[in-house]
Amino acid sequence: MPGLCWAVDAKVETSSSRQLHEGSIVRYWQTRSEAEADAASIAQGGEFYKDTGRRYFDAVVTEAEAYWE
């Protein structure tokens, strides 16, 4: 069933070069406060992509619609 959720859209650094190259990932949360807490953790440099050592950065919280199970 579709419903309102909150998305954290963040960039992901790559480790293939000395320069910061970017990818992107979106993580979904059921409440705005959860999404804002996730974005704050990303802003502090505390979140990494799948144990790769590549950190998330520039997180943006937006309203979204998703199908929850």
ABEGO torsion letter per residue (X at the ends): XBBBBBBBBBBBBBAABABBBBBBBBBBBABAAAAAAAAAAAAAGABBBGGAGBBBBGBBBBBBBBBBX
